[in-house]
């Protein structure tokens, strides 16, 4: 899945590959890896976010999060503590490990 983020102040648009989709109080949120960032950053559905490509890759799994909500995430994140390492603080080694796992699944990390 790919989302587009529009910054109306700077008049810029940037596309991001989505690796986690989750819901909080009925609002859809996404974990992305922005260019130049070594970890996940959260975005939520609002006026400056639009879905460019809504296809979910074959590597996604539906799970129940620790808070009891549904969560779609790439299966490579289920191994070990990779998801936690990509959240906070930034971890360049975790990003490289995630890229390698995507490549092993014949998926190229498109946008980071």
Backbone as XML, in Angstrom:
<?xml version="1.0"?>
<chain id="A" units="angstrom">
  <residue number="1" name="UNK">
    <atom name="N" x="0.850" y="-1.169" z="0.000"/>
    <atom name="CA" x="0.000" y="0.000" z="0.000"/>
    <atom name="C" x="0.898" y="1.234" z="0.000"/>
  </residue>
  <residue number="2" name="UNK">
    <atom name="N" x="0.493" y="2.232" z="-0.744"/>
    <atom name="CA" x="1.254" y="3.476" z="-0.803"/>
    <atom name="C" x="0.326" y="4.638" z="-0.470"/>
  </residue>
  <residue number="3" name="UNK">
    <atom name="N" x="0.806" y="5.513" z="0.414"/>
    <atom name="CA" x="0.061" y="6.721" z="0.739"/>
    <atom name="C" x="0.848" y="7.937" z="0.261"/>
  </residue>
  <residue number="4" name="UNK">
    <atom name="N" x="0.113" y="9.015" z="0.034"/>
    <atom name="CA" x="0.744" y="10.283" z="-0.343"/>
    <atom name="C" x="0.459" y="11.292" z="0.762"/>
  </residue>
  <residue number="5" name="UNK">
    <atom name="N" x="1.517" y="11.951" z="1.205"/>
    <atom name="CA" x="1.404" y="12.972" z="2.241"/>
    <atom name="C" x="1.647" y="14.331" z="1.589"/>
  </residue>
  <residue number="6" name="UNK">
    <atom name="N" x="0.695" y="15.242" z="1.767"/>
    <atom name="CA" x="0.786" y="16.571" z="1.178"/>
    <atom name="C" x="1.016" y="17.595" z="2.275"/>
  </residue>
  <residue number="7" name="UNK">
    <atom name="N" x="2.063" y="18.372" z="2.120"/>
    <atom name="CA" x="2.331" y="19.478" z="3.041"/>
    <atom name="C" x="1.891" y="20.754" z="2.333"/>
  </residue>
  <residue number="8" name="UNK">
    <atom name="N" x="0.734" y="21.265" z="2.748"/>
    <atom name="CA" x="0.182" y="22.443" z="2.066"/>
    <atom name="C" x="1.007" y="23.698" z="2.331"/>
  </residue>
  <residue number="9" name="UNK">
    <atom name="N" x="1.660" y="23.760" z="3.479"/>
    <atom name="CA" x="2.483" y="24.924" z="3.812"/>
    <atom name="C" x="3.731" y="24.978" z="2.931"/>
  </residue>
  <residue number="10" name="UNK">
    <atom name="N" x="4.428" y="23.828" z="2.842"/>
    <atom name="CA" x="5.641" y="23.768" z="2.015"/>
    <atom name="C" x="5.352" y="23.471" z="0.547"/>
  </residue>
  <residue number="11" name="UNK">
    <atom name="N" x="4.077" y="23.149" z="0.273"/>
    <atom name="CA" x="3.648" y="22.802" z="-1.086"/>
    <atom name="C" x="4.457" y="21.631" z="-1.652"/>
  </residue>
  <residue number="12" name="UNK">
    <atom name="N" x="4.576" y="20.574" z="-0.841"/>
    <atom name="CA" x="5.292" y="19.374" z="-1.267"/>
    <atom name="C" x="4.391" y="18.156" z="-1.119"/>
  </residue>
  <residue number="13" name="UNK">
    <atom name="N" x="4.700" y="17.123" z="-1.884"/>
    <atom name="CA" x="4.015" y="15.837" z="-1.775"/>
    <atom name="C" x="5.075" y="14.748" z="-1.708"/>
  </residue>
  <residue number="14" name="UNK">
    <atom name="N" x="4.817" y="13.753" z="-0.865"/>
    <atom name="CA" x="5.757" y="12.646" z="-0.747"/>
    <atom name="C" x="4.969" y="11.348" z="-0.622"/>
  </residue>
  <residue number="15" name="UNK">
    <atom name="N" x="5.391" y="10.327" z="-1.374"/>
    <atom name="CA" x="4.752" y="9.015" z="-1.290"/>
    <atom name="C" x="5.538" y="8.131" z="-0.338"/>
  </residue>
  <residue number="16" name="UNK">
    <atom name="N" x="4.789" y="7.285" z="0.397"/>
    <atom name="CA" x="5.392" y="6.393" z="1.384"/>
    <atom name="C" x="4.801" y="4.993" z="1.241"/>
  </residue>
  <residue number="17" name="UNK">
    <atom name="N" x="5.658" y="3.993" z="1.313"/>
    <atom name="CA" x="5.219" y="2.597" z="1.406"/>
    <atom name="C" x="4.724" y="2.362" z="2.831"/>
  </residue>
  <residue number="18" name="UNK">
    <atom name="N" x="3.611" y="1.641" z="2.971"/>
    <atom name="CA" x="3.025" y="1.352" z="4.283"/>
    <atom name="C" x="3.392" y="-0.075" z="4.678"/>
  </residue>
  <residue number="19" name="UNK">
    <atom name="N" x="3.874" y="-0.237" z="5.923"/>
    <atom name="CA" x="4.261" y="-1.562" z="6.408"/>
    <atom name="C" x="3.410" y="-2.047" z="7.568"/>
  </residue>
  <residue number="20" name="UNK">
    <atom name="N" x="2.649" y="-1.133" z="8.185"/>
    <atom name="CA" x="1.727" y="-1.494" z="9.258"/>
    <atom name="C" x="0.498" y="-0.602" z="9.120"/>
  </residue>
  <residue number="21" name="UNK">
    <atom name="N" x="-0.684" y="-1.214" z="9.270"/>
    <atom name="CA" x="-1.942" y="-0.467" z="9.296"/>
    <atom name="C" x="-2.653" y="-0.865" z="10.582"/>
  </residue>
  <residue number="22" name="UNK">
    <atom name="N" x="-3.085" y="0.121" z="11.343"/>
    <atom name="CA" x="-3.806" y="-0.171" z="12.578"/>
    <atom name="C" x="-4.850" y="0.912" z="12.819"/>
  </residue>
  <residue number="23" name="UNK">
    <atom name="N" x="-5.778" y="0.641" z="13.727"/>
    <atom name="CA" x="-6.884" y="1.546" z="13.983"/>
    <atom name="C" x="-6.903" y="1.953" z="15.449"/>
  </residue>
  <residue number="24" name="UNK">
    <atom name="N" x="-7.147" y="3.228" z="15.679"/>
    <atom name="CA" x="-7.323" y="3.765" z="17.030"/>
    <atom name="C" x="-8.599" y="4.592" z="17.001"/>
  </residue>
  <residue number="25" name="UNK">
    <atom name="N" x="-9.559" y="4.213" z="17.821"/>
    <atom name="CA" x="-10.848" y="4.917" z="17.876"/>
    <atom name="C" x="-11.463" y="5.091" z="16.488"/>
  </residue>
  <residue number="26" name="UNK">
    <atom name="N" x="-11.371" y="4.050" z="15.674"/>
    <atom name="CA" x="-11.973" y="4.066" z="14.349"/>
    <atom name="C" x="-11.197" y="4.837" z="13.293"/>
  </residue>
  <residue number="27" name="UNK">
    <atom name="N" x="-10.039" y="5.379" z="13.649"/>
    <atom name="CA" x="-9.213" y="6.132" z="12.697"/>
    <atom name="C" x="-8.041" y="5.255" z="12.263"/>
  </residue>
  <residue number="28" name="UNK">
    <atom name="N" x="-7.849" y="5.156" z="10.956"/>
    <atom name="CA" x="-6.770" y="4.324" z="10.412"/>
    <atom name="C" x="-5.431" y="5.050" z="10.540"/>
  </residue>
  <residue number="29" name="UNK">
    <atom name="N" x="-4.418" y="4.295" z="11.000"/>
    <atom name="CA" x="-3.053" y="4.805" z="11.145"/>
    <atom name="C" x="-2.113" y="3.925" z="10.330"/>
  </residue>
  <residue number="30" name="UNK">
    <atom name="N" x="-0.971" y="4.493" z="9.950"/>
    <atom name="CA" x="0.012" y="3.785" z="9.142"/>
    <atom name="C" x="1.386" y="3.955" z="9.764"/>
  </residue>
  <residue number="31" name="UNK">
    <atom name="N" x="2.207" y="2.901" z="9.683"/>
    <atom name="CA" x="3.633" y="3.031" z="9.976"/>
    <atom name="C" x="4.359" y="3.035" z="8.643"/>
  </residue>
  <residue number="32" name="UNK">
    <atom name="N" x="5.179" y="4.054" z="8.462"/>
    <atom name="CA" x="5.968" y="4.213" z="7.248"/>
    <atom name="C" x="7.421" y="4.434" z="7.651"/>
  </residue>
  <residue number="33" name="UNK">
    <atom name="N" x="8.326" y="4.341" z="6.694"/>
    <atom name="CA" x="9.721" y="4.721" z="6.918"/>
    <atom name="C" x="10.010" y="5.865" z="5.949"/>
  </residue>
  <residue number="34" name="UNK">
    <atom name="N" x="9.953" y="7.107" z="6.442"/>
    <atom name="CA" x="10.224" y="8.248" z="5.553"/>
    <atom name="C" x="11.671" y="8.239" z="5.070"/>
  </residue>
  <residue number="35" name="UNK">
    <atom name="N" x="11.894" y="8.845" z="3.925"/>
    <atom name="CA" x="13.259" y="8.959" z="3.397"/>
    <atom name="C" x="14.132" y="9.668" z="4.412"/>
  </residue>
  <residue number="36" name="UNK">
    <atom name="N" x="15.333" y="9.109" z="4.629"/>
    <atom name="CA" x="16.273" y="9.716" z="5.560"/>
    <atom name="C" x="15.965" y="9.458" z="7.020"/>
  </residue>
  <residue number="37" name="UNK">
    <atom name="N" x="15.033" y="8.548" z="7.307"/>
    <atom name="CA" x="14.631" y="8.254" z="8.680"/>
    <atom name="C" x="14.949" y="6.797" z="8.955"/>
  </residue>
  <residue number="38" name="UNK">
    <atom name="N" x="15.517" y="6.498" z="10.098"/>
    <atom name="CA" x="15.919" y="5.127" z="10.425"/>
    <atom name="C" x="14.957" y="4.482" z="11.410"/>
  </residue>
  <residue number="39" name="UNK">
    <atom name="N" x="13.717" y="4.355" z="11.007"/>
    <atom name="CA" x="12.709" y="3.715" z="11.835"/>
    <atom name="C" x="11.322" y="4.099" z="11.351"/>
  </residue>
  <residue number="40" name="UNK">
    <atom name="N" x="10.321" y="3.548" z="12.017"/>
    <atom name="CA" x="8.945" y="3.844" z="11.640"/>
    <atom name="C" x="8.520" y="5.212" z="12.136"/>
  </residue>
  <residue number="41" name="UNK">
    <atom name="N" x="7.639" y="5.803" z="11.380"/>
    <atom name="CA" x="6.981" y="7.042" z="11.766"/>
    <atom name="C" x="5.496" y="6.832" z="11.501"/>
  </residue>
  <residue number="42" name="UNK">
    <atom name="N" x="4.646" y="7.269" z="12.404"/>
    <atom name="CA" x="3.205" y="7.046" z="12.281"/>
    <atom name="C" x="2.546" y="8.192" z="11.520"/>
  </residue>
  <residue number="43" name="UNK">
    <atom name="N" x="1.576" y="7.832" z="10.705"/>
    <atom name="CA" x="0.713" y="8.795" z="10.025"/>
    <atom name="C" x="-0.715" y="8.322" z="10.246"/>
  </residue>
  <residue number="44" name="UNK">
    <atom name="N" x="-1.667" y="9.259" z="10.232"/>
    <atom name="CA" x="-3.063" y="8.852" z="10.377"/>
    <atom name="C" x="-3.882" y="9.454" z="9.259"/>
  </residue>
  <residue number="45" name="UNK">
    <atom name="N" x="-5.003" y="8.808" z="8.968"/>
    <atom name="CA" x="-5.897" y="9.327" z="7.935"/>
    <atom name="C" x="-6.374" y="10.709" z="8.340"/>
  </residue>
  <residue number="46" name="UNK">
    <atom name="N" x="-6.142" y="11.649" z="7.489"/>
    <atom name="CA" x="-6.645" y="13.016" z="7.655"/>
    <atom name="C" x="-6.535" y="13.702" z="6.306"/>
  </residue>
  <residue number="47" name="UNK">
    <atom name="N" x="-6.807" y="15.011" z="6.238"/>
    <atom name="CA" x="-6.872" y="15.650" z="4.918"/>
    <atom name="C" x="-5.569" y="15.596" z="4.139"/>
  </residue>
  <residue number="48" name="UNK">
    <atom name="N" x="-4.417" y="15.583" z="4.776"/>
    <atom name="CA" x="-3.169" y="15.631" z="4.012"/>
    <atom name="C" x="-2.613" y="14.249" z="3.665"/>
  </residue>
  <residue number="49" name="UNK">
    <atom name="N" x="-3.361" y="13.188" z="3.961"/>
    <atom name="CA" x="-2.952" y="11.818" z="3.623"/>
    <atom name="C" x="-3.979" y="11.235" z="2.661"/>
  </residue>
  <residue number="50" name="UNK">
    <atom name="N" x="-3.503" y="10.691" z="1.550"/>
    <atom name="CA" x="-4.412" y="10.003" z="0.636"/>
    <atom name="C" x="-3.759" y="8.688" z="0.208"/>
  </residue>
  <residue number="51" name="UNK">
    <atom name="N" x="-4.595" y="7.700" z="-0.028"/>
    <atom name="CA" x="-4.107" y="6.392" z="-0.465"/>
    <atom name="C" x="-3.916" y="6.444" z="-1.979"/>
  </residue>
  <residue number="52" name="UNK">
    <atom name="N" x="-2.698" y="6.175" z="-2.421"/>
    <atom name="CA" x="-2.360" y="6.195" z="-3.844"/>
    <atom name="C" x="-2.561" y="4.807" z="-4.444"/>
  </residue>
  <residue number="53" name="UNK">
    <atom name="N" x="-2.151" y="3.782" z="-3.713"/>
    <atom name="CA" x="-2.263" y="2.393" z="-4.165"/>
    <atom name="C" x="-2.745" y="1.577" z="-2.973"/>
  </residue>
  <residue number="54" name="UNK">
    <atom name="N" x="-3.966" y="1.057" z="-3.056"/>
    <atom name="CA" x="-4.550" y="0.355" z="-1.907"/>
    <atom name="C" x="-4.289" y="-1.148" z="-1.904"/>
  </residue>
  <residue number="55" name="UNK">
    <atom name="N" x="-3.437" y="-1.628" z="-2.791"/>
    <atom name="CA" x="-3.130" y="-3.062" z="-2.806"/>
    <atom name="C" x="-2.223" y="-3.415" z="-1.633"/>
  </residue>
  <residue number="56" name="UNK">
    <atom name="N" x="-2.620" y="-4.441" z="-0.903"/>
    <atom name="CA" x="-1.833" y="-4.945" z="0.219"/>
    <atom name="C" x="-0.978" y="-6.091" z="-0.321"/>
  </residue>
  <residue number="57" name="UNK">
    <atom name="N" x="0.316" y="-6.053" z="-0.029"/>
    <atom name="CA" x="1.198" y="-7.096" z="-0.567"/>
    <atom name="C" x="0.911" y="-8.446" z="0.081"/>
  </residue>
  <residue number="58" name="UNK">
    <atom name="N" x="1.394" y="-9.490" z="-0.567"/>
    <atom name="CA" x="1.155" y="-10.859" z="-0.092"/>
    <atom name="C" x="1.754" y="-11.129" z="1.275"/>
  </residue>
  <residue number="59" name="UNK">
    <atom name="N" x="2.699" y="-10.321" z="1.711"/>
    <atom name="CA" x="3.385" y="-10.572" z="2.970"/>
    <atom name="C" x="2.704" y="-10.006" z="4.205"/>
  </residue>
  <residue number="60" name="UNK">
    <atom name="N" x="1.483" y="-9.492" z="4.071"/>
    <atom name="CA" x="0.812" y="-8.908" z="5.231"/>
    <atom name="C" x="-0.006" y="-9.945" z="5.992"/>
  </residue>
  <residue number="61" name="UNK">
    <atom name="N" x="-0.077" y="-9.776" z="7.301"/>
    <atom name="CA" x="-0.852" y="-10.649" z="8.181"/>
    <atom name="C" x="-1.755" y="-9.799" z="9.070"/>
  </residue>
  <residue number="62" name="UNK">
    <atom name="N" x="-2.926" y="-10.325" z="9.357"/>
    <atom name="CA" x="-3.848" y="-9.677" z="10.286"/>
    <atom name="C" x="-3.612" y="-10.270" z="11.664"/>
  </residue>
  <residue number="63" name="UNK">
    <atom name="N" x="-3.314" y="-9.423" z="12.642"/>
    <atom name="CA" x="-3.099" y="-9.895" z="14.008"/>
    <atom name="C" x="-3.890" y="-9.015" z="14.967"/>
  </residue>
  <residue number="64" name="UNK">
    <atom name="N" x="-3.954" y="-9.439" z="16.201"/>
    <atom name="CA" x="-4.559" y="-8.642" z="17.268"/>
    <atom name="C" x="-3.416" y="-7.989" z="18.033"/>
  </residue>
  <residue number="65" name="UNK">
    <atom name="N" x="-3.461" y="-6.668" z="18.171"/>
    <atom name="CA" x="-2.389" y="-5.948" z="18.869"/>
    <atom name="C" x="-2.510" y="-6.157" z="20.373"/>
  </residue>
  <residue number="66" name="UNK">
    <atom name="N" x="-1.503" y="-5.711" z="21.107"/>
    <atom name="CA" x="-1.525" y="-5.858" z="22.564"/>
    <atom name="C" x="-2.669" y="-5.068" z="23.192"/>
  </residue>
  <residue number="67" name="UNK">
    <atom name="N" x="-3.167" y="-4.053" z="22.487"/>
    <atom name="CA" x="-4.300" y="-3.276" z="23.004"/>
    <atom name="C" x="-5.638" y="-3.893" z="22.609"/>
  </residue>
  <residue number="68" name="UNK">
    <atom name="N" x="-5.593" y="-5.010" z="21.857"/>
    <atom name="CA" x="-6.813" y="-5.709" z="21.482"/>
    <atom name="C" x="-7.417" y="-5.264" z="20.163"/>
  </residue>
  <residue number="69" name="UNK">
    <atom name="N" x="-6.747" y="-4.380" z="19.448"/>
    <atom name="CA" x="-7.249" y="-3.898" z="18.159"/>
    <atom name="C" x="-6.634" y="-4.689" z="17.013"/>
  </residue>
  <residue number="70" name="UNK">
    <atom name="N" x="-7.352" y="-4.726" z="15.880"/>
    <atom name="CA" x="-6.817" y="-5.376" z="14.690"/>
    <atom name="C" x="-5.665" y="-4.565" z="14.126"/>
  </residue>
  <residue number="71" name="UNK">
    <atom name="N" x="-4.718" y="-5.297" z="13.548"/>
    <atom name="CA" x="-3.528" y="-4.670" z="12.987"/>
    <atom name="C" x="-3.086" y="-5.495" z="11.786"/>
  </residue>
  <residue number="72" name="UNK">
    <atom name="N" x="-2.833" y="-4.836" z="10.660"/>
    <atom name="CA" x="-2.252" y="-5.487" z="9.490"/>
    <atom name="C" x="-0.790" y="-5.101" z="9.446"/>
  </residue>
  <residue number="73" name="UNK">
    <atom name="N" x="0.089" y="-6.097" z="9.377"/>
    <atom name="CA" x="1.501" y="-5.764" z="9.309"/>
    <atom name="C" x="2.248" y="-6.761" z="8.455"/>
  </residue>
  <residue number="74" name="UNK">
    <atom name="N" x="3.383" y="-6.321" z="7.957"/>
    <atom name="CA" x="4.205" y="-7.185" z="7.121"/>
    <atom name="C" x="4.775" y="-8.298" z="7.993"/>
  </residue>
  <residue number="75" name="UNK">
    <atom name="N" x="4.715" y="-9.530" z="7.489"/>
    <atom name="CA" x="5.129" y="-10.696" z="8.280"/>
    <atom name="C" x="6.588" y="-10.634" z="8.726"/>
  </residue>
  <residue number="76" name="UNK">
    <atom name="N" x="7.444" y="-9.924" z="8.012"/>
    <atom name="CA" x="8.849" y="-9.805" z="8.419"/>
    <atom name="C" x="8.971" y="-9.122" z="9.776"/>
  </residue>
  <residue number="77" name="UNK">
    <atom name="N" x="7.968" y="-8.355" z="10.152"/>
    <atom name="CA" x="7.998" y="-7.645" z="11.435"/>
    <atom name="C" x="7.635" y="-8.543" z="12.608"/>
  </residue>
  <residue number="78" name="UNK">
    <atom name="N" x="7.114" y="-9.731" z="12.325"/>
    <atom name="CA" x="6.697" y="-10.646" z="13.392"/>
    <atom name="C" x="7.868" y="-11.424" z="13.984"/>
  </residue>
  <residue number="79" name="UNK">
    <atom name="N" x="8.997" y="-11.424" z="13.300"/>
    <atom name="CA" x="10.147" y="-12.205" z="13.748"/>
    <atom name="C" x="10.948" y="-11.422" z="14.785"/>
  </residue>
  <residue number="80" name="UNK">
    <atom name="N" x="11.138" y="-12.032" z="15.937"/>
    <atom name="CA" x="11.934" y="-11.393" z="16.984"/>
    <atom name="C" x="11.328" y="-10.077" z="17.432"/>
  </residue>
  <residue number="81" name="UNK">
    <atom name="N" x="12.171" y="-9.113" z="17.676"/>
    <atom name="CA" x="11.705" y="-7.819" z="18.180"/>
    <atom name="C" x="11.847" y="-6.720" z="17.132"/>
  </residue>
  <residue number="82" name="UNK">
    <atom name="N" x="11.795" y="-7.088" z="15.853"/>
    <atom name="CA" x="12.040" y="-6.125" z="14.785"/>
    <atom name="C" x="11.046" y="-4.963" z="14.817"/>
  </residue>
  <residue number="83" name="UNK">
    <atom name="N" x="9.778" y="-5.242" z="15.021"/>
    <atom name="CA" x="8.787" y="-4.158" z="15.081"/>
    <atom name="C" x="9.129" y="-3.170" z="16.190"/>
  </residue>
  <residue number="84" name="UNK">
    <atom name="N" x="9.431" y="-3.675" z="17.368"/>
    <atom name="CA" x="9.785" y="-2.793" z="18.487"/>
    <atom name="C" x="11.031" y="-1.973" z="18.174"/>
  </residue>
  <residue number="85" name="UNK">
    <atom name="N" x="12.012" y="-2.589" z="17.533"/>
    <atom name="CA" x="13.258" y="-1.880" z="17.218"/>
    <atom name="C" x="13.053" y="-0.785" z="16.181"/>
  </residue>
  <residue number="86" name="UNK">
    <atom name="N" x="12.032" y="-0.935" z="15.336"/>
    <atom name="CA" x="11.770" y="0.071" z="14.313"/>
    <atom name="C" x="10.924" y="1.233" z="14.832"/>
  </residue>
  <residue number="87" name="UNK">
    <atom name="N" x="10.368" y="1.087" z="16.025"/>
    <atom name="CA" x="9.494" y="2.146" z="16.538"/>
    <atom name="C" x="10.270" y="3.304" z="17.149"/>
  </residue>
  <residue number="88" name="UNK">
    <atom name="N" x="10.925" y="3.127" z="18.228"/>
    <atom name="CA" x="11.660" y="4.212" z="18.897"/>
    <atom name="C" x="12.826" y="3.616" z="19.647"/>
  </residue>
  <residue number="89" name="UNK">
    <atom name="N" x="13.915" y="4.240" z="19.776"/>
    <atom name="CA" x="14.410" y="5.353" z="18.959"/>
    <atom name="C" x="14.829" y="4.841" z="17.597"/>
  </residue>
  <residue number="90" name="UNK">
    <atom name="N" x="15.304" y="5.722" z="16.748"/>
    <atom name="CA" x="15.727" y="5.312" z="15.410"/>
    <atom name="C" x="16.844" y="4.272" z="15.504"/>
  </residue>
  <residue number="91" name="UNK">
    <atom name="N" x="16.753" y="3.248" z="14.645"/>
    <atom name="CA" x="17.713" y="2.145" z="14.670"/>
    <atom name="C" x="18.104" y="1.777" z="13.236"/>
  </residue>
  <residue number="92" name="UNK">
    <atom name="N" x="19.205" y="2.344" z="12.721"/>
    <atom name="CA" x="19.616" y="2.060" z="11.341"/>
    <atom name="C" x="19.826" y="0.575" z="11.066"/>
  </residue>
  <residue number="93" name="UNK">
    <atom name="N" x="20.316" y="-0.176" z="12.049"/>
    <atom name="CA" x="20.536" y="-1.616" z="11.856"/>
    <atom name="C" x="19.214" y="-2.347" z="11.664"/>
  </residue>
  <residue number="94" name="UNK">
    <atom name="N" x="18.182" y="-1.939" z="12.388"/>
    <atom name="CA" x="16.863" y="-2.563" z="12.239"/>
    <atom name="C" x="16.289" y="-2.287" z="10.854"/>
  </residue>
  <residue number="95" name="UNK">
    <atom name="N" x="16.491" y="-1.086" z="10.342"/>
    <atom name="CA" x="16.010" y="-0.745" z="9.003"/>
    <atom name="C" x="16.709" y="-1.614" z="7.961"/>
  </residue>
  <residue number="96" name="UNK">
    <atom name="N" x="18.021" y="-1.785" z="8.081"/>
    <atom name="CA" x="18.765" y="-2.626" z="7.140"/>
    <atom name="C" x="18.307" y="-4.084" z="7.226"/>
  </residue>
  <residue number="97" name="UNK">
    <atom name="N" x="18.056" y="-4.562" z="8.439"/>
    <atom name="CA" x="17.564" y="-5.932" z="8.619"/>
    <atom name="C" x="16.199" y="-6.096" z="7.957"/>
  </residue>
  <residue number="98" name="UNK">
    <atom name="N" x="15.328" y="-5.118" z="8.120"/>
    <atom name="CA" x="13.999" y="-5.158" z="7.514"/>
    <atom name="C" x="14.112" y="-5.156" z="5.985"/>
  </residue>
  <residue number="99" name="UNK">
    <atom name="N" x="14.978" y="-4.312" z="5.428"/>
    <atom name="CA" x="15.186" y="-4.284" z="3.974"/>
    <atom name="C" x="15.627" y="-5.651" z="3.461"/>
  </residue>
  <residue number="100" name="UNK">
    <atom name="N" x="16.553" y="-6.296" z="4.186"/>
    <atom name="CA" x="17.040" y="-7.619" z="3.772"/>
    <atom name="C" x="15.907" y="-8.639" z="3.779"/>
  </residue>
  <residue number="101" name="UNK">
    <atom name="N" x="15.055" y="-8.583" z="4.803"/>
    <atom name="CA" x="13.931" y="-9.526" z="4.879"/>
    <atom name="C" x="12.952" y="-9.294" z="3.734"/>
  </residue>
  <residue number="102" name="UNK">
    <atom name="N" x="12.724" y="-8.041" z="3.380"/>
    <atom name="CA" x="11.849" y="-7.749" z="2.244"/>
    <atom name="C" x="12.442" y="-8.311" z="0.956"/>
  </residue>
  <residue number="103" name="UNK">
    <atom name="N" x="13.738" y="-8.137" z="0.778"/>
    <atom name="CA" x="14.404" y="-8.640" z="-0.426"/>
    <atom name="C" x="14.364" y="-10.165" z="-0.485"/>
  </residue>
  <residue number="104" name="UNK">
    <atom name="N" x="14.471" y="-10.833" z="0.659"/>
    <atom name="CA" x="14.378" y="-12.295" z="0.697"/>
    <atom name="C" x="12.999" y="-12.771" z="0.265"/>
  </residue>
  <residue number="105" name="UNK">
    <atom name="N" x="11.980" y="-11.938" z="0.495"/>
    <atom name="CA" x="10.612" y="-12.261" z="0.084"/>
    <atom name="C" x="10.319" y="-11.757" z="-1.325"/>
  </residue>
  <residue number="106" name="UNK">
    <atom name="N" x="11.389" y="-11.434" z="-2.080"/>
    <atom name="CA" x="11.251" y="-10.904" z="-3.444"/>
    <atom name="C" x="10.440" y="-9.621" z="-3.494"/>
  </residue>
  <residue number="107" name="UNK">
    <atom name="N" x="10.544" y="-8.822" z="-2.456"/>
    <atom name="CA" x="9.888" y="-7.521" z="-2.436"/>
    <atom name="C" x="10.979" y="-6.479" z="-2.306"/>
  </residue>
  <residue number="108" name="UNK">
    <atom name="N" x="10.912" y="-5.471" z="-3.116"/>
    <atom name="CA" x="11.911" y="-4.417" z="-2.967"/>
    <atom name="C" x="11.343" y="-3.335" z="-2.060"/>
  </residue>
  <residue number="109" name="UNK">
    <atom name="N" x="12.144" y="-2.842" z="-1.143"/>
    <atom name="CA" x="11.684" y="-1.728" z="-0.321"/>
    <atom name="C" x="11.587" y="-0.491" z="-1.203"/>
  </residue>
  <residue number="110" name="UNK">
    <atom name="N" x="10.392" y="-0.198" z="-1.657"/>
    <atom name="CA" x="10.189" y="0.758" z="-2.735"/>
    <atom name="C" x="10.620" y="2.180" z="-2.425"/>
  </residue>
  <residue number="111" name="UNK">
    <atom name="N" x="10.302" y="2.672" z="-1.272"/>
    <atom name="CA" x="10.401" y="4.114" z="-1.088"/>
    <atom name="C" x="11.297" y="4.560" z="0.043"/>
  </residue>
  <residue number="112" name="UNK">
    <atom name="N" x="12.065" y="3.666" z="0.652"/>
    <atom name="CA" x="12.977" y="4.161" z="1.693"/>
    <atom name="C" x="14.372" y="3.656" z="1.454"/>
  </residue>
</chain>
